[in-house]
Amino acid sequence: MRISVSSDMDEPVARALVADLRVRGHEVVEYGALKPGDDPQWAVCSEAAAREVGDGTADQAVVCCWTGTGASIAANKVPGVRAALCTDAYTADGARRWNDANVLALSLRLTSVPLLKEILDAWFAAEPSQDQEDRKNVEHVSK
């Protein structure tokens, strides 16, 4: 899977994220503070990573900022993106399952490396629900 990743700061957890995704076999495209010379502002780099999902050049994205809130807001402005701020594995599972989220937003402040692994395990293990009501909700927010 091709996954675009952005972070407004070059933090250890952001580097661990990139490394973990690569170990899982994903192609990673970096934005913001993770890519020398790129604009590290959370609004700019989060939008850039999410835009790849919106235009179909990436399968998913992970956007990071200090709280994760700004990154998720910026990503959700991109048509076709359903970004979810996840602070634990249960939320990541639900975001993929019930919301068919295609962008994971993470807090650089709250996410430890062990917690990151739990979140990613849940994110990648979950499949979008095929329940008619869940699909109707996803279709509604996609309009």
Secondary structure, DSSP 4 states (H G I P E B T S, - for coil): -EEEEEESS--HHHHHHHHHHHHTT-EEEEEETTSTTS---HHHHHHHHHHHHHTTS-SEEEEEESSSHHHHHHHHTSTT--EEE-SSHHHHHHHHHHH---EEEEETTT--HHHHHHHHHHHHH------HHHHHHHHHHH-
